[in-house]
Amino acid sequence: MVPAAQPKPVPTQSAPRASGRVVVFSGPKEGVGKSTICLNLALAWAGTQSRNVVIVHMDPLCRNDVSFQLGLQPPTLASLTQLVGKDVAVLSKLLKGRIPISQWGVGVLPLGNKRPEVLQISPQVVIPILESLSQSYDLFFDVDPYFPMQVFAFDIADLIFWTCLPQRGHFEATYGLFQEYKALHFPLERFEIIVNEGNLPGALAPKEVDRFFGAMNKKVLTYMPWEDMLPEFANTGRILVVEQPHSDWVKSLRPLLGRVLDLKPGLKSWSYAAVEEAEFGAGSGMLWKPADGSVVGAAAAGPGGIGSADSKAKSAIRAAGDTPAFWDELKMKMHRNVVTAMETERLRIGDSDEKNAEVRTKISQIIENLLQKETNLPLSRDQRQRFVNELIDEILGLGPLEELMRDTGVNEIMVNAPDKVFIEKSGKLVLTSLRFRDEEQVIQVIKRIVAPIGRRIDESVPLVDARLKDGSRVNAIIPPLAVSGPSLTIRRFSKKPFSGQDLIHKFGSLTQELLDFLEACVRIRRSVIISGGTGTGKTTFLNMLSTAIPEDERIITVEDTAELKLQQVHWVRLESRPPNIEGKGEVTIRDLVKNCLRMRPDRIVVGECRGSEALDMLQAMNTGHEGSLATIHANSPRDALTRLEAMCMMASAELPIWALREMISSAVHLIVQITRFPDGKRRVTWVSEVTGRDANTILTQDLFKYIQTGVDADGKSLGFFTGTGKPPKFYELFKLAGVTMPVEIFKKHPEYAQYEQRNVV
């Protein structure tokens, strides 16, 4: 155990070896003796094996007590600050030449030699240095009880020696800190408890200490006695393990030495400790600063602060591809135990977000306690955090999909297979790294979605439409209809409907002139059909356009799945209902449209016309309910009229075609066509007016168009909006309603004439 008396040679330059051990020494307060224990154990460890040790002194005050006892004094002493900015490719070789090693095989690397130097460093610049250093040395971190410092060091630690004195204040501080570390998903099984100065008068008895830590599922590794010679040695630059190797104090180091000897260092997530600066919290701005010089603190952490949901989601996404082989097996084992614990504590998810947050926190604590009992679990903190989040999502929510549901930028989620989960984000389809365990888990998630609304899905009912609590629309289909396995599609909608200004300035979907025209048409009670393909934003546009309906009008919306979010107060929502298990109780959209007429509506808004309800909607528009709105699936305004005819014929095949077209030409005034471009942009590409009927033909004229001229270097579509030079036939109605509508907005764009001449349009 005692290091050799003769000087130990500094290792020569060689090829990088496996990453060394990283052992951290810290505690709840200053003055607990962690630095003394770290120094003596480093010498004892260096004397038992051939690998040198470097003590990384994480002291922002830049005290040189450790280097003084090792006989390594400035200006020869290197520091982390002096190594900042060096080329990472040659850093390993450079480190061997810059870090002096004492005669006992132990060196020291402080943060800096002067306090101002410390402000120049950050986790990003420190991590490459430490990673290169670990290729040649075992690292002992002497960490002050400063929260950001501890978070940083604990992330890369293989073992943490937590030193405290036998005082109640130290234990209470330890309990509070351990609860915080558990919330941050630090593996508490890597912490070993050391009680220093355990034989001083007035110290808490070992039985009482053991009882305290036993309640935390921890055991004290060793009780270290008071040693009279330690203060003298600290002042004279002498080291107890060298001069008094047979003292009781040195003997009490043996359990620590054995623990380090048993340690099997694993792969470390070096980059993780550098990335998660936001988790340092507001206090980190006192020391750690990012490369650009801005303070990392509360602003960086966001409203969630340390360990916030956003931060957890990001770390989960970042580590998604790093899944150990035992992951699913451990999750299934934990799932059963957690559910049992939930039943014991009567934990249930409710309707309150605040209450559910409390439930998630309690379940997280249950999982952490269970993980702590799993010995030799090779999980890094980010893996552990992801495991906890995934298991909670699986127990309480939609499993892997919960992470996507928290991302407000995801518009659509498509599960094609357990390992093929696609999303639409910013108009683009992307294959994610998320996966389900198997097809059975996909089916269980589908059942969890449909059960609260009284639906079922099985072999007898293998197809279902549903709606989540947040309004997202869900379609699920399973075998035997889905030959390749269960499929799930979730269409998400913004919690706050987009305004017209959002569509103009954020998305470029239309111009201000076009928006003013359409809103004016709604105010003067023109009936509008919004046409487009799947995913073009018809519902979003309908929501926006409905804001032009006056507040004093009664609006009734009819939908297959309730998606609309109108802003008016006088609004009644109706939603269709599928048949129950016995095939009874179905209420169709057509039934609801008919019922609308008995509810004294001023406006009827049909979320989406898909079938025979189109005839009832047209009849309503022709019987005093002008100004109604609806959406329809079609690729152009002319296709929309044709499809409208077909849907009406589904309701009454005996209706003459001339009568049907007369009804359409009288009821529908405008068709707004929305198109989704390959780059994900959604734009209004046509605004066409229905002007009447000539014999058996419905007449239309285009009022506005979008002309695509090409794509830029990034593949984004380029073009312009233009009028066609023709005002609508109902233009005089604007004047009668007191609405100002300049005729100039219908004039042609200067480039439009060129396209007409070249027969482009």
C-alpha positions in Angstrom: 0.0 0.0 0.0 2.9 2.4 0.6 4.5 4.0 -2.5 8.1 3.3 -3.2 10.5 5.8 -1.7 12.6 6.2 -4.9 11.4 8.6 -7.6 9.1 7.1 -10.2 10.0 7.9 -13.8 7.6 9.8 -16.0 6.1 7.5 -18.7 7.6 8.0 -22.1 5.5 8.9 -25.1 3.6 5.9 -26.5 0.4 5.0 -28.4 -2.8 5.9 -26.6 -4.0 3.2 -24.3 -7.5 2.5 -22.9 -9.1 5.3 -21.0 -8.0 5.3 -17.4 -10.0 5.4 -14.2 -11.7 8.7 -13.2 -12.2 9.0 -9.5 -13.9 12.0 -8.0 -13.5 13.3 -4.4 -16.1 15.7 -3.1 -18.5 16.4 -0.2 -21.3 18.6 1.0 -19.1 21.3 2.5 -15.6 22.6 2.7 -13.2 21.3 5.3 -14.3 17.7 5.3 -10.8 16.4 4.4 -11.5 15.3 0.8 -8.3 16.9 -0.5 -6.1 15.1 2.1 -7.9 11.8 1.3 -7.5 12.4 -2.4 -3.8 13.1 -2.1 -2.9 10.2 0.1 -5.0 7.7 -1.9 -3.4 8.9 -5.1 0.0 8.1 -3.8 -1.1 4.8 -2.4 -2.7 3.9 -5.7 0.3 5.0 -7.8 2.5 2.8 -5.6 0.4 -0.3 -6.3 0.3 -0.3 -10.1 2.3 1.0 -13.0 0.0 3.8 -14.1 0.7 7.3 -12.9 -2.0 9.5 -11.4 -2.9 13.1 -12.1 -4.9 15.0 -9.5 -7.1 17.5 -11.3 -7.8 20.2 -8.7 -11.1 21.7 -9.6 -10.6 24.7 -7.3 -11.8 28.1 -8.7 -9.8 29.9 -6.0 -6.6 28.4 -7.5 -5.1 27.4 -4.1 -1.9 25.4 -4.4 -2.1 23.2 -1.3 -2.0 19.9 -3.2 0.9 21.0 -5.5 2.8 22.3 -2.4 2.7 18.9 -0.7 3.8 17.2 -3.9 6.7 19.7 -4.3 5.3 20.9 -7.6 5.3 24.7 -7.4 4.6 27.4 -10.0 5.9 28.6 -12.4 6.7 25.1 -13.5 3.2 23.9 -12.7 0.9 23.5 -15.8 -2.8 24.3 -15.6 -5.9 23.6 -17.7 -5.9 27.3 -18.7 -2.4 27.0 -20.3 -3.6 24.0 -22.4 -6.7 25.8 -23.8 -6.6 26.3 -27.6 -4.0 23.6 -28.3 -4.6 21.3 -31.3 -6.6 18.2 -30.1 -4.7 16.0 -32.5 -1.4 16.6 -30.7 -2.9 17.2 -27.3 -2.0 13.8 -25.9 1.7 14.2 -26.7 1.7 17.8 -25.4 0.2 16.8 -22.1 2.9 14.3 -21.3 5.5 17.0 -21.7 3.7 19.7 -19.8 2.4 18.0 -16.7 5.2 17.4 -14.1 5.0 14.2 -12.1 6.3 14.0 -8.6 8.7 11.4 -7.4 5.8 9.2 -6.2 4.1 9.0 -9.6 1.5 11.6 -8.9 1.1 14.9 -10.7 -1.4 17.8 -10.3 -3.3 19.8 -12.9 -5.2 22.8 -11.4 -7.8 24.9 -13.2 -5.4 27.8 -13.3 -2.6 29.4 -11.4 -4.4 32.6 -10.9 -8.1 33.3 -10.4 -8.7 35.4 -13.5 -7.4 32.5 -15.6 -10.3 30.4 -14.6 -12.7 32.7 -16.4 -11.1 31.7 -19.7 -12.3 28.1 -19.6 -15.5 26.3 -20.1 -16.6 22.6 -20.2 -16.2 22.6 -24.0 -12.5 23.4 -23.8 -11.8 21.3 -20.7 -13.3 18.1 -22.0 -10.8 17.4 -24.9 -7.9 18.0 -22.5 -9.2 15.6 -19.9 -10.1 13.0 -22.5 -6.6 13.0 -23.9 -5.1 13.0 -20.4 -7.1 9.9 -19.5 -5.3 7.9 -22.3 -2.1 8.0 -20.2 -3.1 8.6 -16.6 -5.7 7.7 -14.0 -7.5 10.9 -13.0 -8.4 11.9 -9.5 -10.7 14.9 -9.4 -10.5 17.0 -6.2 -13.8 18.9 -6.5 -15.0 21.7 -4.3 -18.6 21.6 -3.1 -19.7 23.9 -5.9 -22.8 22.6 -7.7 -21.8 23.2 -11.3 -18.3 21.8 -10.6 -19.8 18.7 -9.1 -22.2 18.2 -12.0 -19.4 18.5 -14.5 -17.1 16.0 -12.7 -19.8 13.5 -11.8 -20.7 13.1 -15.5 -17.4 11.6 -16.3 -16.7 9.8 -13.0 -16.3 6.0 -12.7 -16.4 6.3 -8.9 -17.2 9.2 -6.5 -15.9 9.3 -2.9 -18.3 11.5 -0.9 -16.6 12.7 2.3 -18.5 14.2 5.2 -18.0 14.7 8.9 -20.1 12.9 11.5 -22.3 16.0 12.0 -26.1 16.2 11.4 -25.7 19.3 9.2 -23.4 17.4 6.9 -25.8 14.5 6.6 -28.8 16.8 6.0 -26.8 18.6 3.3 -25.9 15.3 1.8 -29.5 14.1 1.7 -30.6 17.3 -0.1 -27.8 17.1 -2.6 -28.4 13.4 -3.3 -32.1 14.2 -4.0 -31.0 16.8 -6.6 -28.5 14.4 -8.1 -31.1 11.7 -8.3 -33.5 14.1 -10.1 -30.6 14.7 -12.6 -30.3 11.0 -13.1 -26.8 10.6 -11.6 -26.3 6.9 -10.7 -26.1 7.1 -6.9 -24.6 3.6 -6.8 -21.3 5.1 -7.9 -21.2 7.2 -4.7 -19.2 5.7 -1.8 -19.7 7.4 1.6 -16.6 8.2 3.7 -17.1 9.5 7.3 -14.0 11.4 8.3 -12.9 12.2 11.9 -15.4 9.7 13.2 -13.8 9.4 16.6 -13.9 13.0 17.7 -15.8 13.9 20.9 -19.4 14.8 20.1 -19.5 13.0 16.8 -22.6 11.1 15.9 -22.4 7.4 16.7 -21.7 5.0 13.8 -25.1 3.3 14.5 -26.9 6.6 14.0 -24.9 7.3 10.9 -25.6 3.9 9.4 -29.3 4.3 10.1 -29.3 7.7 8.3 -27.6 6.4 5.2 -29.5 3.1 5.3 -32.7 5.1 4.7 -31.0 6.3 1.5 -30.1 2.8 0.5 -26.4 3.7 1.1 -23.7 2.2 3.3 -20.7 3.9 4.8 -17.6 2.5 3.1 -15.2 3.5 5.9 -14.9 5.6 9.1 -11.6 7.5 9.2 -10.1 8.6 12.6 -8.8 12.0 13.5 -5.0 12.1 12.9 -3.0 14.7 14.9 -0.1 14.8 12.4 -2.2 15.9 9.4 -2.2 19.7 10.2 1.6 19.6 10.7 2.2 17.7 7.5 0.0 20.1 5.6 2.1 23.0 6.7 5.5 21.3 6.1 4.8 19.7 2.7 4.9 16.1 4.0 2.4 13.3 3.2 1.1 10.9 5.8 0.9 7.8 3.6 4.7 8.2 2.9 5.9 9.1 6.4 3.5 7.1 8.6 2.3 4.1 6.4 1.3 2.0 9.4 -0.9 4.6 11.1 -4.5 3.9 11.8 -5.5 6.8 9.4 -3.5 5.2 6.5 -5.0 1.8 7.3 -8.5 3.3 7.0 -7.7 4.0 3.3 -7.6 0.3 2.5 -11.4 0.0 1.7 -11.0 3.0 -0.7 -7.9 1.4 -2.3 -9.8 -1.9 -2.7 -12.8 -0.1 -4.2 -10.6 1.6 -6.8 -8.9 -1.7 -7.5 -12.2 -3.4 -8.2 -13.2 -0.6 -10.5 -13.7 -1.5 -14.2 -13.7 1.8 -16.0 -16.2 2.0 -18.9 -16.6 4.1 -22.0 -17.3 7.7 -20.9 -19.6 10.2 -22.5 -17.0 12.9 -22.5 -18.9 15.1 -25.0 -22.1 14.9 -22.8 -20.4 16.8 -19.9 -19.4 19.6 -22.3 -22.8 19.9 -24.1 -25.0 20.0 -21.0 -23.9 23.5 -19.8 -27.5 24.5 -19.5 -27.9 22.0 -16.6 -25.3 23.9 -14.5 -28.1 26.4 -13.7 -27.9 30.1 -12.9 -25.0 29.8 -10.6 -22.7 28.4 -13.3 -22.4 31.9 -14.8 -20.1 32.7 -11.8 -17.5 30.4 -13.3 -18.2 28.5 -16.5 -18.7 30.5 -19.7 -19.2 29.2 -23.2 -16.7 29.8 -25.9 -18.5 33.0 -27.1 -18.1 34.6 -23.7 -21.8 34.8 -22.9 -22.8 33.6 -19.4 -24.3 30.2 -19.1 -27.1 30.4 -16.6 -30.8 30.7 -16.1 -31.3 32.1 -19.6 -29.5 29.2 -21.1 -31.3 26.7 -18.9 -34.6 28.0 -20.0 -37.8 28.2 -17.9 -37.3 24.6 -16.7 -33.9 25.4 -15.2 -31.7 22.4 -14.1 -33.0 19.1 -15.5 -35.9 20.8 -17.3 -38.1 18.8 -19.7 -36.6 20.5 -22.7 -33.1 19.6 -21.6 -34.2 16.0 -20.9 -35.8 15.7 -24.3 -32.7 17.0 -26.0 -30.4 14.6 -24.1 -32.8 11.7 -24.9 -32.7 12.6 -28.6 -28.9 13.0 -28.5 -28.4 9.5 -27.0 -31.2 7.8 -29.0 -28.7 5.8 -31.1 -26.7 4.6 -28.1 -28.8 1.7 -26.7 -27.2 -1.1 -24.7 -28.2 -4.7 -25.5 -29.9 -5.2 -22.2 -32.1 -2.1 -22.6 -35.4 -3.7 -23.5 -35.0 -6.6 -21.0 -34.3 -4.1 -18.2 -37.2 -2.0 -19.2 -39.6 -4.9 -19.1 -38.3 -5.9 -15.7 -38.6 -2.4 -14.4 -42.0 -1.9 -15.9 -43.6 -4.6 -13.8 -41.9 -3.3 -10.6 -42.9 0.3 -11.2 -46.5 -0.6 -12.0 -46.7 -2.6 -8.7 -45.2 0.4 -6.8 -47.7 2.8 -8.4 -50.6 0.6 -7.4 -49.2 0.5 -3.8 -48.9 4.3 -3.7 -52.2 4.8 -5.7 -50.5 7.0 -8.3 -52.9 7.8 -11.2 -52.7 10.2 -14.1 -55.4 12.9 -14.1 -56.6 15.8 -16.1 -54.4 18.4 -14.4 -51.0 19.1 -15.9 -49.7 20.2 -12.5 -51.0 17.0 -10.9 -49.5 14.9 -13.7 -46.1 16.6 -13.3 -46.1 15.5 -9.6 -47.0 11.9 -10.6 -44.2 11.9 -13.2 -41.7 13.1 -10.5 -42.8 10.4 -8.0 -42.5 7.7 -10.6 -39.1 9.0 -11.6 -38.0 8.6 -8.0 -39.4 5.1 -7.9 -37.4 4.1 -11.0 -34.2 5.7 -9.7 -34.6 3.8 -6.5 -35.0 0.6 -8.4 -32.0 1.3 -10.7 -29.9 2.0 -7.6 -30.5 -1.6 -6.5 -29.2 -2.9 -9.9 -25.5 -3.5 -9.4 -22.9 -3.2 -12.1 -25.3 -1.4 -14.4 -23.2 0.2 -17.2 -25.4 3.2 -17.8 -24.0 6.7 -18.3 -26.1 9.6 -16.9 -27.6 10.5 -20.2 -28.5 6.9 -20.9 -30.0 6.6 -17.4 -32.0 9.8 -17.9 -33.3 8.5 -21.2 -34.2 5.2 -19.7 -36.2 6.9 -16.9 -38.0 9.1 -19.4 -38.8 6.3 -21.8 -40.1 4.1 -19.1 -42.3 6.8 -17.7 -43.6 7.6 -21.2 -44.3 3.9 -21.7 -46.2 3.5 -18.5 -48.2 6.8 -18.5 -48.2 7.9 -22.2 -47.6 6.8 -25.7 -44.2 5.2 -25.3 -41.5 6.4 -27.8 -44.1 8.9 -29.3 -44.2 11.0 -26.1 -40.8 12.5 -27.0 -42.2 13.6 -30.4 -45.4 14.9 -28.9 -43.4 17.2 -26.7 -41.7 18.7 -29.7 -43.9 21.5 -30.9 -42.2 21.5 -34.3 -43.4 18.1 -35.3 -46.6 18.3 -37.5 -47.2 14.7 -38.2 -46.0 11.3 -36.8 -46.2 8.2 -38.9 -45.4 4.7 -37.5 -44.9 2.3 -40.4 -43.3 -0.4 -38.3 -41.8 -0.7 -34.8 -38.4 0.5 -36.1 -39.6 2.9 -38.7 -41.1 6.0 -37.1 -41.3 9.0 -39.5 -42.1 12.6 -38.7 -43.0 15.7 -40.7 -41.1 18.7 -39.5 -40.8 22.0 -41.4 -42.6 20.4 -44.3 -40.0 17.6 -44.7 -40.4 13.9 -43.9 -37.7 12.5 -41.7 -36.9 9.0 -40.4 -36.3 9.2 -36.6 -34.0 6.9 -34.5 -36.9 6.1 -32.2 -38.3 2.6 -32.1 -40.9 0.5 -30.5 -40.0 -2.8 -28.8 -42.2 -4.8 -31.2 -45.5 -4.8 -33.0 -47.4 -5.6 -29.8 -46.1 -2.4 -28.2 -47.4 -0.4 -31.2 -50.9 -2.0 -30.7 -50.8 -1.3 -27.0 -50.2 2.4 -27.7 -53.0 2.4 -30.2 -55.4 0.9 -27.6 -54.3 3.4 -25.0 -55.2 6.2 -27.4 -58.7 4.9 -28.4 -59.8 3.5 -25.0 -60.6 6.8 -23.3 -63.0 7.8 -26.1 -64.9 4.5 -26.0 -63.4 3.1 -29.2 -61.8 -0.3 -29.7 -59.3 -1.9 -32.1 -58.9 -5.6 -32.6 -59.3 -8.1 -35.4 -63.0 -7.5 -35.6 -62.5 -3.7 -35.7 -59.0 -3.2 -37.3 -59.5 0.4 -38.3 -60.1 3.4 -36.1 -60.1 7.2 -36.1 -59.6 9.0 -32.8 -58.5 12.3 -31.2 -56.0 12.9 -28.4 -56.7 15.3 -25.5 -54.6 18.0 -27.2 -56.7 17.8 -30.4 -54.3 15.7 -32.5 -56.0 13.5 -35.0 -55.2 9.8 -35.0 -55.7 7.1 -37.5 -54.7 3.5 -36.7 -55.0 0.3 -38.7 -53.8 -3.2 -37.7 -53.7 -6.7 -39.3 -55.4 -8.2 -41.1 -56.0 -5.0 -43.0 -52.5 -3.8 -42.5 -50.5 -6.6 -44.1 -47.1 -5.2 -43.0 -48.1 -4.7 -39.4 -49.9 -2.1 -37.3 -49.7 1.5 -38.6 -50.3 4.7 -36.7 -50.6 8.2 -38.0 -51.0 11.3 -35.8 -51.8 14.7 -37.3 -50.9 17.4 -34.8 -52.2 21.0 -34.7 -50.8 24.1 -33.1 -52.1 24.9 -29.7 -52.5 28.5 -30.7 -54.0 28.8 -34.2 -51.9 30.6 -36.8 -53.0 34.1 -37.6 -53.0 35.6 -41.1 -49.8 37.5 -40.3 -48.1 34.2 -39.4 -49.1 32.7 -42.8 -47.8 35.8 -44.6 -44.5 36.5 -42.8 -43.5 33.2 -41.3 -44.6 30.8 -44.0 -45.1 32.9 -47.1 -48.4 31.2 -47.8 -50.1 34.3 -49.3 -49.8 38.1 -49.5 -51.4 40.8 -47.4 -53.6 41.9 -50.4 -54.9 38.4 -50.8 -55.5 38.0 -47.1 -57.5 41.3 -47.0 -59.6 40.1 -50.0 -60.5 36.7 -48.5 -61.3 38.1 -45.1 -63.6 40.7 -46.8 -65.3 37.9 -48.7 -66.1 36.2 -45.4 -67.4 39.4 -43.9 -69.8 39.9 -46.9 -71.0 36.3 -46.5 -69.4 34.7 -49.6 -69.4 30.9 -49.2 -65.8 29.6 -49.5 -64.5 26.1 -50.3 -60.9 25.4 -49.3 -59.4 22.8 -51.5 -56.1 20.9 -51.3 -54.4 17.6 -50.9 -53.6 15.8 -47.7 -51.3 17.7 -45.4 -51.6 21.0 -47.3 -52.9 23.0 -44.4 -56.6 23.2 -45.2 -57.7 23.1 -41.6 -55.1 25.6 -40.5 -56.2 28.0 -43.3 -59.9 27.5 -42.4 -59.1 28.3 -38.7 -57.4 31.5 -39.8 -60.1 32.5 -42.2 -62.9 31.9 -39.7 -61.5 34.8 -37.5 -63.2 37.2 -40.1 -66.7 36.0 -39.1 -68.3 38.7 -36.9 -68.6 38.0 -33.2 -72.4 38.6 -33.2 -73.1 35.6 -35.5 -73.9 32.1 -34.3 -71.4 29.5 -35.8 -71.9 25.8 -35.8 -69.0 23.5 -36.8 -69.5 20.0 -38.0 -66.5 17.6 -38.1 -65.6 14.0 -38.3 -62.8 14.6 -35.8 -62.9 17.9 -33.9 -59.9 19.9 -35.1 -61.1 23.4 -35.6 -60.3 26.1 -33.0 -62.5 29.1 -33.7 -61.9 32.2 -31.6 -65.5 33.4 -31.5 -67.6 33.0 -28.3 -70.9 32.1 -30.0 -69.6 28.8 -31.3 -71.1 25.3 -31.1 -69.0 22.2 -32.0 -70.5 19.0 -33.3 -68.6 15.8 -34.0 -69.7 12.7 -35.7 -69.8 9.3 -33.9 -68.9 5.9 -35.3 -71.0 2.8 -34.5 -70.4 1.0 -31.2 -69.2 -2.5 -30.8 -72.7 -3.9 -31.7 -72.7 -1.7 -34.8 -75.3 0.7 -33.4 -75.3 4.4 -32.4 -73.6 5.8 -35.5 -74.1 9.6 -36.1 -72.8 10.7 -39.5 -71.7 14.2 -40.6 -74.8 14.2 -42.8 -77.0 13.7 -39.8 -75.2 16.6 -38.0 -75.5 18.9 -41.0 -79.2 18.3 -41.1 -79.5 18.9 -37.4 -77.6 22.2 -37.8 -80.6 23.7 -39.7 -82.7 23.3 -36.5 -80.1 25.1 -34.3 -80.6 28.6 -35.8 -77.1 28.9 -37.3 -75.8 32.1 -39.0 -72.8 30.2 -40.4 -72.2 26.5 -40.9 -68.6 25.3 -41.1 -68.0 21.8 -42.3 -64.5 20.6 -41.3 -64.1 18.3 -44.3 -66.6 17.2 -46.9 -66.0 13.6 -47.7 -69.3 12.2 -48.8 -73.1 12.6 -49.1 -73.1 15.5 -46.5 -72.0 17.7 -49.4 -75.5 17.8 -50.7 -77.0 18.9 -47.4 -74.3 21.6 -47.1 -75.1 23.0 -50.5 -78.8 23.0 -49.6 -78.0 24.9 -46.4 -76.0 27.5 -48.4 -78.9 27.9 -50.7 -81.5 28.4 -48.0 -80.2 31.5 -46.1 -76.9 30.3 -44.7 -74.5 32.0 -47.1 -71.0 32.7 -45.9 -70.4 29.1 -44.8 -67.0 27.5 -45.0 -65.8 24.0 -45.8 -62.7 22.0 -46.9 -62.5 19.4 -49.6 -59.7 17.1 -51.0 -58.8 18.1 -54.6 -55.8 19.1 -56.7 -57.3 22.2 -58.4 -60.4 24.4 -58.3 -61.9 22.6 -61.3 -61.2 19.2 -59.6 -62.9 20.5 -56.5 -66.1 21.2 -58.4 -66.1 17.8 -60.0 -65.5 16.1 -56.7 -68.3 18.1 -55.1 -70.7 16.9 -57.8 -69.6 13.3 -57.2 -70.2 13.5 -53.5 -73.6 15.1 -54.0 -74.5 12.2 -56.3 -73.6 9.8 -53.5 -76.5 11.3 -51.6 -79.0 11.3 -54.4 -78.3 9.6 -57.7 -81.7 10.6 -59.0 -80.9 14.3 -58.9 -80.5 15.6 -62.5 -76.9 16.8 -63.3 -78.2 20.2 -64.4 -80.0 20.8 -61.2 -76.9 19.7 -59.2 -74.7 22.1 -61.1 -77.2 24.9 -60.7 -77.1 24.2 -57.0 -73.3 24.3 -56.8 -73.0 27.5 -58.9 -75.5 29.2 -56.7 -74.2 28.1 -53.4 -70.4 28.3 -53.8 -68.8 31.7 -54.5 -65.1 31.1 -54.1 -62.6 28.2 -54.2 -59.3 28.6 -52.5 -56.7 26.1 -53.6 -53.7 25.3 -51.3 -50.7 23.4 -52.6 -47.8 21.8 -50.8 -44.5 22.2 -52.7 -41.6 19.7 -52.6 -39.7 21.9 -50.2 -42.5 21.8 -47.7 -43.9 25.2 -48.4 -47.7 25.5 -48.4 -49.1 28.3 -50.5 -52.4 29.6 -51.9 -52.0 28.8 -55.6 -55.4 29.7 -56.9 -58.4 31.8 -55.8 -61.2 31.1 -58.3 -64.7 32.6 -58.4 -67.7 30.5 -59.4 -69.5 32.9 -61.7 -72.6 30.9 -62.8 -73.6 28.2 -65.2 -73.8 28.0 -68.9 -75.9 25.1 -70.1 -74.3 22.1 -68.3 -71.0 23.8 -67.4 -70.1 25.5 -64.2 -68.3 28.8 -65.1 -65.3 30.0 -63.1 -62.7 32.7 -63.4 -59.3 32.9 -61.6 -58.8 36.0 -59.5 -55.4 35.2 -58.0 -52.6 32.8 -58.8 -49.2 31.8 -57.5 -46.6 31.3 -60.3 -43.6 29.2 -59.6 -40.5 30.4 -61.4 -37.9 27.9 -60.2 -35.9 26.7 -57.2 -32.9 28.2 -55.5 -29.6 26.5 -54.6 -31.1 25.0 -51.5 -34.1 23.5 -53.4 -36.6 26.0 -52.1 -39.3 27.0 -54.5 -39.3 30.5 -56.0 -42.2 32.5 -57.5 -44.7 35.3 -57.1 -48.3 35.9 -56.3 -50.3 37.8 -58.9 -53.8 39.0 -59.7 -55.3 38.0 -63.1 -56.6 41.5 -63.9 -60.2 40.5 -63.3 -62.2 41.6 -60.2 -64.9 39.3 -59.0 -68.5 39.6 -60.3 -69.7 40.4 -56.8 -67.2 43.3 -56.5 -70.1 45.8 -56.0 -71.1 43.9 -52.8 -68.0 45.3 -51.0 -69.3 48.8 -51.5 -72.8 47.9 -50.4 -71.3 46.4 -47.2 -69.1 49.4 -46.6 -65.9 47.4 -47.1 -63.0 49.2 -48.9 -61.5 46.9 -51.5 -59.1 48.7 -54.0 -59.5 47.3 -57.5 -55.8 47.6 -57.9 -55.2 44.4 -55.9 -56.5 42.4 -58.8 -53.9 43.8 -61.3 -51.3 41.5 -62.9 -47.8 41.2 -61.6 -45.3 42.7 -64.0 -43.8 39.2 -64.7 -47.2 37.6 -65.3 -47.6 39.1 -68.7 -44.3 37.6 -69.8 -45.4 34.1 -68.7 -48.7 34.6 -70.6 -46.8 35.5 -73.8 -44.6 32.4 -73.5 -47.7 30.2 -72.9 -46.4 29.2 -69.5 -49.8 29.8 -67.9 
